[in-house]
Amino acid sequence: MTVSLSRVESHLKVTGGAVYAADNAATAYGYLLTSTIALGTVTAMDTTAAVAAPGVFAVYTPFNPLKLYGYGDGSTDETAPVLQDNNVRYNGQVIGMVVADTFEHARDAASLVSPTYDVKPGMVNFAAGVATATPQGTPTEVLAPGVTSIDAALAASDVTVSAVYTTPHQHHNPMEPHAAVAVWTDDRLTLYTATQGVMNVVSHMARALGVDQSKVHVVNPHVGGAFGGKIGNWANVPLAAAAARALSRPVKVALTREQTFTVSGHRPPSHQTVSLGATHDGTLVAVKHDGIAGKSQSGPSSENLANHSLTAYASPNLHASRAIVPLDVSAMTPMRAPGETHGAFALESAMDELAFTLGMDPLALRQKNYAAKVPSNGNPWSSKHLDECYEVGANAFGWEKRNPAPGAVRDGDWLVGLGMATATYPASRSKSSVKVRLQADGTAVVSGTGADLGTGQFTVFAILGSQALGLPVSAIKAELGDSSLPPATPAGGSTSTSSNGPSIMVAADAAKSALLAQAATNPQSPFYGKTPVYDAGNVKADGVAMSFGSLLTALDLPAVEGTSALPSGTTKGYGYLSFGAHFCEVRVNRWTGEPRVARWLTVIDGGTIVNEKTARSQILGAVVMGIGGALLEDSRVEPDTGRYAGANMAAYLVPVNADIPPIDVRFLDHPDTVFSPLGARGIGELGIVGVAGAIANAVHNATGKRVRDLPITLDKLL
């Protein structure tokens, strides 16, 4: 049952009571030293003045390192452990840390350290490496019977379009910079750090520090935004822990805003070639998507850009390939809807280019090529109502009023265009364990290690606990972000609610069973020897009813609890996606070329919507982030130094209130019971997929200019 509630932790946040990682106390502060070259070695570091500076406890460098080990497999951050060699792999790499009694003393002392380098030429120009990109694996290809190749299918098509689409480096820029506070008590570490998953920190820090996982306790109940950038354990985390151990005092290490551009990863640039073939009536014959992404030499992450093209539209012939350009830049890491965000920009732009070539309405083209089954394998969808998204969105937005002639609609000095795009994102379920505890005071606690990045997971825990137990939400306390709790699914891949939701339901049933077992078998119970039932917070049998709190009090029990342990995975033989449709109006000033998004509507098919209010907030945030990527965000790399030229909030532009129009979000709320008993699929990343494509399509409708290189800035429209 869908509800619409404000966040249960909102009072803490608006009153300053929510404790974030950097809010925890320390007696020492670390300031990171970063490299100023793209590639080479540090040959020496003069730390004499820094060591003698006021308040300094220690200066750590590759020549005086804290001992750290690598994380091992499964890392999404840097491959090499920090400060364990003198190699420089990118500009902005951590090459040292000053620890002092205040942040200011540490920062001032850091400015006194003088490194010298042996500089080597670094490969930092993504565009220059595209021609020699390295293929990754075998292309995914599906061909109709008798078709020899995707190129043959394209050649046999009545109409073809083919174009190259590019996107720059992009950076997460959450409001809360990365921070870690490390406290040792004897041989046990308590670590407060900004993370999307505390258990990931436990396993990685245990390996990095050479201790058993049982000795590491990670606490992080509140996260001030992440978008994938806090999945990894970046250099500040192991350095804080190792320095705290070496100095026998709590150490805090927080990144500056500029350091978040390099130390904590980013989204790679892309170069994509999309070719579409169709019949004269718009039926797709072939879809070919070749995606090339940048990949840092310092980390394992890259992006598979063509996923959206394998699932979005029906076509008998599909081809998707992946290649990388190795770069001497900071590590790549997942960023909201990795792969799909940029991949959808290319495909959704290409679909509009095909529609224009055919003289066909862009929405009608998508409806004509609606994929009733998974295009790549013919499996049925677990649940799909994208056609309804199109219909609801078109009617509500007034799509029928769209003038197909580019540049035909003017409002004073503004050229007005309408655009739309399809959104898809994989739905999956990860392993999850949650505990539900019924307490003698009549309240219940729903707990697990999961994370709330501002996404509303606290509220989801409370709502689902309320519904499963038949209690008011006010009687439920949600606990998250503590490694001592059962290992719930972390935040990432849009799996939090889809995985933890069913787990809460199972744990609630287990808690109720434990309660009824006590009621029936405890001699002090008024239900002893009977067969009681649980009903909305009460235990009943033979006309006798008692609240569970009163029963536990009578039995002198503080609480009973139940724990779930659900595996990952879904029923085989189905396709699992969440779906959506974006509609937008864009205005371009005919004299200045300035593009402005004036109106927006997104319709979402994400299965059960647990809490409409926070779910809507998720989609709003994703659309805003997509608008930023489409119109503003552009990270340039200096060719000589490998430095990001605009590594600050003045030069790297993200949307502000004045950039964002009214955004209408609508949910279909069709439970996907094949996916899970709860029926909720993930939506956290879905909302950004297709946003840039919809804007590019609206810009073309407004001006007749097709911009294929993000961001869409006024210089490209003059």
C-alpha positions in Angstrom: 0.0 0.0 0.0 1.5 3.3 -1.1 1.7 6.1 1.4 3.2 9.6 1.3 5.1 10.5 4.4 7.8 13.0 5.2 11.2 11.5 6.2 11.2 10.1 9.7 14.6 11.6 10.3 13.7 15.0 8.9 13.5 16.6 12.4 17.0 15.6 13.1 18.3 17.0 9.9 16.5 20.4 10.0 17.5 20.9 13.6 21.2 19.9 13.2 20.8 16.8 15.2 21.7 14.3 12.4 25.4 13.3 12.9 27.4 13.0 9.7 30.9 11.5 9.5 32.8 14.8 9.9 30.6 15.8 12.9 32.4 13.3 15.1 35.1 14.6 17.4 38.8 14.1 17.0 42.0 15.4 18.6 44.1 15.3 15.4 43.3 16.4 11.9 44.9 15.2 8.7 45.3 17.3 5.5 46.1 15.5 2.3 49.0 16.5 0.0 48.2 15.8 -3.7 50.4 15.6 -6.8 50.7 18.3 -9.4 51.8 16.2 -12.3 49.9 13.6 -14.4 52.6 10.8 -14.5 56.0 10.2 -13.0 57.6 9.6 -9.6 58.2 11.7 -6.5 61.9 11.8 -6.1 62.0 13.7 -2.8 59.8 15.5 -0.4 61.3 18.2 1.9 59.2 18.0 5.0 61.6 19.9 7.4 59.5 23.0 7.7 56.2 21.2 7.9 57.4 18.9 10.8 58.6 22.0 12.7 55.3 23.9 12.1 53.0 24.7 15.0 50.8 21.8 16.2 52.1 19.2 13.8 52.1 15.6 15.1 53.4 13.8 12.0 54.1 14.1 8.3 53.6 11.0 6.2 55.0 10.5 2.7 56.1 7.6 0.5 59.4 8.1 2.2 57.9 8.0 5.7 54.7 6.0 5.1 52.0 4.5 7.3 51.9 0.8 6.5 48.9 -0.1 4.4 47.9 -3.0 2.3 45.7 -3.3 -0.8 42.0 -3.9 -0.7 42.1 -7.0 -2.9 39.4 -7.9 -5.4 36.0 -6.2 -5.6 37.4 -2.7 -5.2 35.7 0.1 -7.0 38.3 2.7 -6.0 42.1 2.7 -6.4 44.1 -0.4 -7.1 47.4 0.7 -5.4 47.4 1.2 -1.6 48.1 4.9 -0.8 51.6 6.1 0.0 53.2 2.6 -0.4 55.3 3.7 -3.4 56.5 6.9 -4.9 54.8 6.5 -8.3 52.5 9.3 -9.5 49.6 7.9 -11.6 47.5 11.1 -12.0 47.3 14.7 -11.1 45.6 15.1 -7.7 46.8 11.7 -6.3 47.5 11.6 -2.6 51.3 11.7 -2.0 51.3 12.7 1.6 49.4 13.7 4.7 50.1 16.2 7.5 48.5 15.5 10.9 48.2 18.4 13.4 46.2 19.5 16.4 43.8 21.6 14.2 42.7 21.5 10.6 44.2 24.9 10.0 47.6 23.9 11.4 47.6 20.8 9.2 46.6 22.8 6.1 49.2 25.5 6.7 51.9 22.9 7.4 51.0 21.0 4.2 51.8 24.2 2.2 55.3 24.0 3.5 56.1 20.5 2.0 58.1 20.7 -1.2 58.0 17.7 -3.5 60.2 17.2 -6.5 59.3 15.0 -9.4 60.6 13.0 -12.3 58.0 13.9 -14.8 56.9 11.5 -17.6 54.4 12.3 -20.4 50.9 11.2 -19.3 48.0 10.2 -21.5 45.2 12.5 -20.4 43.5 13.3 -23.7 40.5 11.0 -24.1 39.6 12.1 -27.6 43.1 11.5 -28.8 42.9 7.8 -27.7 39.5 7.0 -29.2 41.0 5.8 -32.6 43.2 3.2 -30.7 40.7 2.3 -28.0 41.1 -1.2 -26.6 38.1 -3.6 -27.1 36.7 -5.1 -24.0 35.3 -8.6 -24.5 33.2 -9.9 -27.4 30.4 -7.6 -28.7 26.9 -8.6 -27.7 25.1 -9.4 -30.9 21.7 -10.8 -31.9 21.0 -11.4 -35.6 17.8 -12.5 -37.3 17.9 -15.8 -39.2 19.8 -15.4 -42.5 21.4 -12.1 -41.5 25.2 -12.4 -41.7 26.2 -9.2 -39.7 24.8 -6.1 -38.1 26.3 -4.1 -41.0 24.5 -6.2 -43.5 21.3 -5.6 -41.6 21.9 -1.9 -41.7 22.7 -2.0 -45.4 19.4 -3.8 -46.1 17.4 -1.2 -44.2 15.2 1.3 -46.1 16.5 4.2 -44.0 19.6 4.5 -41.8 21.0 7.1 -39.5 24.4 7.1 -37.9 26.1 9.6 -35.6 28.8 10.0 -32.9 27.8 11.3 -29.5 30.3 12.4 -26.9 30.3 13.2 -23.2 33.0 14.7 -20.9 34.3 13.7 -17.5 31.7 14.3 -14.8 32.0 14.6 -11.0 29.6 13.6 -8.3 29.8 16.7 -6.1 27.6 15.7 -3.2 26.9 18.3 -0.6 28.8 16.4 2.1 32.5 16.0 1.1 34.1 12.7 2.0 35.3 12.4 5.6 36.5 9.8 8.0 37.1 9.9 11.8 39.1 7.0 13.2 39.2 6.0 16.9 41.2 3.1 18.3 40.4 1.5 21.7 43.2 -1.0 22.3 43.2 -3.1 19.2 39.7 -2.2 18.0 38.9 0.4 15.5 35.7 2.5 15.4 35.5 4.4 12.1 33.0 7.1 11.2 33.0 7.6 7.5 30.8 8.8 4.7 29.9 5.6 2.9 27.2 3.9 0.9 27.9 0.6 2.6 29.5 0.1 6.0 30.2 -3.6 5.4 32.3 -2.7 2.4 34.3 -0.4 4.7 34.8 -3.2 7.3 36.1 -5.7 4.7 38.4 -3.2 3.0 39.8 -1.6 6.1 40.5 -4.9 7.7 42.6 -5.9 4.7 44.2 -2.4 4.4 45.2 -2.4 8.1 46.0 -6.1 8.5 43.4 -6.8 11.2 40.5 -9.1 11.6 37.1 -7.8 10.4 35.8 -8.4 14.0 38.1 -5.6 15.1 36.5 -3.0 12.8 33.3 -1.2 13.7 32.0 1.3 11.1 29.3 3.8 12.0 27.6 6.1 9.4 23.8 6.6 9.9 23.5 9.8 7.8 25.1 10.5 4.4 24.9 13.9 2.7 24.6 12.7 -0.9 26.7 10.2 -2.7 25.5 9.2 -6.2 28.0 6.3 -6.3 31.0 8.4 -5.2 30.9 6.9 -1.7 30.9 3.3 -2.7 34.7 3.3 -2.7 37.0 3.6 0.2 39.2 6.5 -0.9 42.6 7.5 0.5 41.3 9.5 3.4 39.7 6.5 5.0 42.7 4.1 5.4 45.0 7.1 6.1 42.8 8.3 9.0 42.7 4.8 10.5 46.4 4.1 10.2 47.4 7.5 11.5 45.0 7.2 14.5 46.7 3.8 15.3 50.2 5.3 14.9 49.5 8.4 17.0 47.2 6.8 19.6 44.6 9.5 19.2 41.4 10.1 17.2 42.2 11.4 13.7 39.8 13.2 11.3 40.6 13.4 7.6 38.1 15.3 5.3 38.6 16.1 1.7 38.4 19.6 0.4 36.0 20.3 -2.4 38.9 20.4 -5.0 40.2 17.1 -3.7 36.8 15.4 -4.2 37.4 15.9 -8.0 40.4 13.5 -8.0 40.7 11.6 -4.7 37.2 10.2 -4.7 36.6 9.2 -8.4 34.3 10.4 -11.2 32.3 9.4 -14.2 34.5 8.7 -17.3 34.1 10.5 -20.7 32.5 8.6 -23.6 32.5 8.4 -27.4 29.6 6.5 -28.8 28.6 5.6 -32.4 24.9 4.7 -32.8 23.6 3.4 -36.1 19.9 2.7 -36.7 18.2 1.0 -39.6 14.5 1.0 -40.2 11.8 0.4 -42.8 9.9 3.3 -44.3 7.1 2.9 -41.8 9.6 3.3 -38.9 10.0 -0.4 -37.9 13.5 -0.9 -36.6 15.6 -3.4 -38.5 18.9 -2.9 -36.8 20.4 -1.2 -33.8 24.2 -0.9 -33.6 25.8 0.8 -30.6 29.6 1.0 -30.2 30.6 2.6 -26.9 34.1 3.8 -25.9 34.7 5.0 -22.4 37.7 6.3 -20.5 39.3 4.1 -17.9 41.8 5.3 -15.4 45.1 3.3 -15.1 44.6 3.6 -11.3 41.3 1.8 -10.8 39.2 -1.1 -12.3 36.0 0.8 -13.1 34.7 1.9 -16.4 31.2 2.1 -18.1 29.4 -0.3 -20.4 27.6 2.3 -22.5 25.4 0.2 -24.7 23.1 -1.6 -22.2 20.1 0.7 -22.9 20.3 -0.2 -26.6 19.9 -3.9 -25.9 16.6 -3.5 -24.0 14.9 -0.2 -24.9 13.3 -1.1 -28.3 12.3 -4.1 -30.3 14.7 -4.9 -33.2 15.5 -8.3 -34.8 19.2 -7.2 -35.1 21.2 -5.8 -32.2 24.8 -5.1 -31.7 26.6 -3.6 -28.7 30.3 -3.3 -28.2 32.5 -1.9 -25.5 36.0 -0.4 -25.6 38.2 1.7 -23.3 40.8 4.4 -23.6 43.4 4.0 -20.8 44.1 7.4 -19.1 46.5 8.7 -16.6 43.7 10.5 -14.6 42.0 9.9 -11.3 40.1 6.7 -10.8 36.6 6.2 -12.4 33.8 5.0 -10.1 30.1 4.4 -10.5 28.1 7.6 -10.9 24.3 7.7 -10.9 23.1 5.1 -13.5 26.6 4.3 -14.8 26.5 3.4 -18.5 22.8 4.0 -18.9 23.0 7.7 -18.4 25.3 8.4 -21.3 24.2 5.4 -23.3 20.6 6.6 -23.3 21.8 10.1 -24.4 23.2 8.6 -27.5 20.4 6.2 -28.3 17.5 8.5 -27.5 19.1 11.2 -29.6 19.6 8.7 -32.5 15.9 7.7 -32.2 14.9 11.3 -32.7 17.2 11.7 -35.6 15.6 8.6 -37.2 12.2 10.0 -36.5 13.1 13.3 -38.2 14.6 11.5 -41.2 11.4 9.5 -41.5 9.1 12.5 -41.0 7.6 10.6 -38.1 6.6 11.7 -34.6 9.3 10.7 -32.1 6.8 9.3 -29.6 5.0 7.3 -32.4 8.4 5.9 -33.4 9.0 4.6 -29.9 5.5 3.2 -29.6 5.9 1.4 -32.9 9.0 -0.3 -31.7 7.7 -1.1 -28.2 9.6 -4.2 -26.9 6.8 -6.5 -25.6 9.6 -9.0 -24.8 13.3 -8.7 -24.0 14.7 -7.9 -27.4 18.0 -9.7 -26.9 16.5 -13.1 -25.8 12.8 -13.1 -26.2 12.1 -13.6 -22.4 8.9 -12.0 -21.0 9.2 -9.0 -18.7 8.5 -9.5 -15.1 6.2 -6.5 -15.4 6.3 -3.6 -18.0 3.9 -0.7 -18.4 6.1 1.7 -20.4 3.3 2.0 -23.0 1.2 3.5 -20.2 4.0 5.8 -19.2 4.0 7.1 -22.8 0.2 7.5 -22.9 -0.1 9.2 -19.5 2.9 11.5 -20.1 1.8 12.5 -23.6 -1.7 13.4 -22.5 -0.6 15.2 -19.4 2.1 17.1 -21.1 0.2 18.1 -24.2 2.5 16.3 -26.7 -0.1 16.5 -29.4 0.5 20.3 -29.6 4.2 19.7 -30.6 5.0 21.3 -33.9 7.3 18.9 -35.8 9.0 21.7 -37.8 12.2 22.8 -36.1 12.3 26.4 -35.2 8.6 26.9 -35.9 7.5 27.9 -32.5 8.6 31.3 -31.0 7.6 33.2 -27.9 9.1 36.6 -28.2 12.9 36.2 -28.2 12.7 32.5 -27.4 12.6 29.5 -29.7 10.4 26.8 -28.1 10.8 23.0 -28.6 9.4 19.8 -27.1 11.4 16.7 -26.6 11.0 13.2 -25.0 12.9 10.1 -24.2 12.6 6.7 -22.7 14.2 5.7 -19.4 15.2 2.2 -18.4 17.3 0.8 -15.6 18.0 -2.8 -14.5 16.1 -4.1 -11.5 17.9 -6.5 -9.3 17.9 -7.9 -5.7 20.9 -8.3 -3.6 21.5 -10.4 -0.4 19.9 -8.8 2.6 19.5 -9.5 6.3 17.3 -7.3 8.5 16.2 -7.6 12.2 12.8 -6.7 13.6 12.6 -6.4 17.4 9.3 -6.1 19.2 9.9 -4.3 22.5 8.0 -4.3 25.8 7.3 -0.6 25.5 5.1 -1.3 22.5 7.5 -0.1 19.9 9.4 -2.0 17.3 13.0 -1.5 15.9 13.7 -2.4 12.3 17.5 -2.5 11.7 20.1 -3.4 9.2 23.5 -2.1 7.9 21.9 -0.4 4.8 22.5 3.3 4.1 20.3 6.4 3.7 22.0 8.9 1.3 19.2 11.3 1.7 17.1 8.8 -0.4 14.5 8.0 2.2 15.7 4.5 3.3 15.1 5.3 7.0 11.5 6.1 6.0 11.1 3.0 3.9 12.3 0.8 6.8 9.7 2.5 9.1 6.8 2.3 6.6 7.4 -1.4 5.8 7.9 -2.2 9.4 4.7 -0.4 10.2 2.8 -2.3 7.4 4.2 -5.7 8.3 3.5 -5.3 12.0 0.2 -3.4 11.8 1.6 -0.5 13.9 1.7 3.2 13.3 4.8 4.5 11.7 5.5 6.5 14.9 5.9 3.2 16.8 8.7 2.1 14.5 12.4 3.1 15.0 14.6 2.5 12.0 18.3 1.8 12.5 20.8 2.0 9.6 24.5 2.5 8.9 26.1 0.5 11.7 28.2 -2.6 11.0 27.1 -4.2 14.2 23.6 -4.6 12.7 22.5 -7.4 10.4 24.1 -7.0 6.9 21.3 -5.4 4.8 21.8 -4.4 1.2 23.9 -1.2 0.9 23.0 1.8 -1.2 24.0 1.2 -4.8 22.6 -0.1 -8.1 19.1 1.0 -7.1 18.8 -2.1 -5.0 18.1 -0.8 -1.4 14.3 -0.9 -1.3 14.0 -3.7 -3.8 16.2 -6.0 -1.6 15.7 -4.7 1.9 11.9 -4.4 1.6 11.2 -8.1 1.2 13.8 -8.8 3.9 11.9 -6.5 6.3 8.7 -8.5 5.6 10.3 -11.8 6.4 12.0 -10.5 9.5 8.7 -9.1 10.8 7.0 -12.5 10.3 9.9 -14.1 12.2 9.5 -11.6 15.1 5.8 -12.3 15.2 6.4 -16.0 15.3 8.9 -15.6 18.1 6.3 -13.6 20.0 3.6 -16.2 19.5 5.9 -19.0 20.5 6.5 -17.2 23.9 2.8 -16.5 24.2 1.9 -20.2 23.8 4.8 -21.9 25.7 5.6 -19.5 28.6 3.7 -20.6 31.7 3.3 -17.0 32.8 1.4 -16.2 29.6 -2.4 -15.8 29.6 -2.2 -17.7 26.2 -0.2 -20.6 27.6 -1.2 -23.9 25.9 -3.4 -22.1 23.4 -2.9 -21.2 19.7 -2.7 -17.4 19.7 -2.6 -15.2 16.6 -1.0 -11.9 15.9 -3.3 -9.1 14.8 -2.1 -5.5 14.3 0.0 -5.3 17.4 -2.1 -7.6 19.5 -2.0 -11.2 20.5 -5.4 -12.9 20.5 -6.8 -16.3 21.4 -10.2 -17.5 22.6 -11.6 -14.1 22.9 -8.7 -12.7 24.9 -6.5 -9.9 23.4 -3.4 -8.2 24.7 -1.0 -5.8 23.1 2.4 -7.3 22.4 4.0 -4.7 24.7 1.7 -5.7 27.6 2.4 -9.4 27.0 6.2 -9.0 27.0 5.9 -6.9 30.2 3.8 -9.7 31.8 6.4 -12.3 30.7 9.2 -10.1 32.1 10.8 -10.1 28.6 12.4 -6.9 27.2 11.9 -7.9 23.7 11.6 -10.7 21.1 13.1 -10.4 17.6 13.3 -12.1 14.3 16.0 -11.9 11.6 15.8 -12.5 7.9 18.5 -13.8 5.5 17.4 -13.5 1.9 19.7 -14.4 -1.0 20.4 -12.3 -4.0 18.8 -13.0 -7.4 15.4 -13.3 -9.0 13.4 -15.9 -10.8 15.2 -16.9 -14.0 13.6 -16.6 -17.4 12.3 -13.0 -17.1 13.6 -9.6 -18.0 13.8 -7.2 -15.0 13.8 -3.4 -15.7 12.3 -0.3 -14.3 10.8 2.0 -17.0 9.9 5.7 -17.5 9.2 8.4 -20.0 10.4 12.0 -19.9 8.7 14.9 -21.6 10.2 18.4 -21.6 9.9 21.9 -23.1 13.1 23.8 -23.8 13.5 27.4 -24.8 16.5 28.8 -26.6 17.2 32.5 -26.8 17.3 33.4 -30.5 20.0 36.1 -29.8 22.2 34.6 -27.2 21.8 30.9 -27.7 21.0 30.4 -24.0 19.1 27.1 -23.5 16.5 26.9 -20.7 14.4 24.0 -19.6 11.0 25.5 -19.1 8.7 22.5 -18.2 9.2 18.8 -17.3 7.1 15.7 -16.8 8.4 12.2 -15.9 6.2 9.1 -15.6 7.6 6.1 -13.8 6.8 2.4 -13.9 8.9 1.2 -11.0 6.6 -1.4 -9.4 5.3 -0.8 -6.0 6.0 2.7 -4.7 6.5 2.4 -1.0 6.5 6.1 -0.1 5.3 8.4 -2.8 6.9 11.5 -1.2 10.4 10.3 -1.0 10.2 8.4 -4.3 9.1 11.6 -6.0 12.1 13.3 -4.4 14.3 10.7 -5.8 13.0 11.3 -9.4 13.2 15.1 -8.9 16.9 14.8 -7.9 17.7 12.5 -10.7 16.1 14.8 -13.3 17.9 17.8 -11.8 21.2 15.9 -12.0 20.4 15.0 -15.6 19.7 18.6 -16.5 23.1 19.5 -15.1 24.8 16.9 -17.2 22.9 18.0 -20.3 23.5 21.7 -20.1 26.2 22.6 -17.6 28.7 20.0 -16.4 32.0 19.9 -18.3 35.3 18.9 -16.7 38.3 19.9 -18.8 41.7 18.3 -18.4 44.8 20.4 -18.9 46.8 18.6 -21.5 50.3 19.3 -20.0 49.6 18.7 -16.3 46.5 16.4 -16.3 44.8 18.8 -13.9 41.1 19.3 -13.9 40.9 22.9 -14.8 37.6 23.7 -13.0 37.8 21.6 -9.8 35.6 23.8 -7.7 31.9 24.8 -7.5 32.6 28.1 -9.2 33.9 26.5 -12.5 32.2 23.1 -12.5 28.6 24.2 -12.9 25.8 22.2 -11.4 22.1 23.4 -11.5 20.8 25.9 -9.0 17.2 26.8 -8.3 17.0 29.3 -11.2 18.0 26.5 -13.7 15.2 24.2 -12.8 11.6 24.4 -14.0 8.5 22.9 -12.3 8.9 19.1 -12.5 5.8 16.9 -12.6 6.5 13.3 -11.5 3.8 10.6 -11.8 3.9 7.0 -10.7 1.9 4.1 -12.2 2.3 1.9 -9.1 1.9 -1.5 -10.7 3.4 -4.0 -8.2 5.9 -6.4 -9.8 5.1 -9.6 -7.9 7.3 -11.7 -10.2 10.2 -9.6 -9.0 9.4 -9.9 -5.3 6.4 -10.3 -2.9 6.7 -6.6 -2.2 6.7 -5.7 -5.9 9.0 -2.7 -5.6 11.8 -2.3 -8.2 14.6 0.3 -7.9 14.1 3.9 -9.0 17.0 5.8 -7.6 19.0 5.9 -10.9 16.1 5.4 -13.4 15.1 9.1 -13.3 18.4 10.4 -14.8 18.4 7.9 -17.7 17.2 9.7 -20.9 17.1 13.2 -19.4 20.0 14.5 -21.6 18.4 12.8 -24.7 15.1 14.5 -24.0 16.7 17.9 -23.7 18.8 17.4 -26.8 15.7 16.4 -28.7 13.8 19.5 -27.5 16.7 21.7 -28.5 16.6 20.3 -32.0 12.9 20.9 -32.2 13.4 24.4 -31.0 16.3 25.4 -33.2 16.9 22.7 -35.9 20.4 22.2 -34.5 21.4 18.7 -33.4 24.0 18.9 -30.5 25.7 15.5 -30.1 28.4 16.6 -27.7 27.5 17.3 -24.1 27.0 19.7 -22.5 24.6 21.7 -24.7 26.0 25.2 -24.2 25.1 28.4 -25.9 28.2 28.5 -28.0 27.0 25.3 -29.8 23.6 27.0 -30.5 24.7 30.3 -31.9 
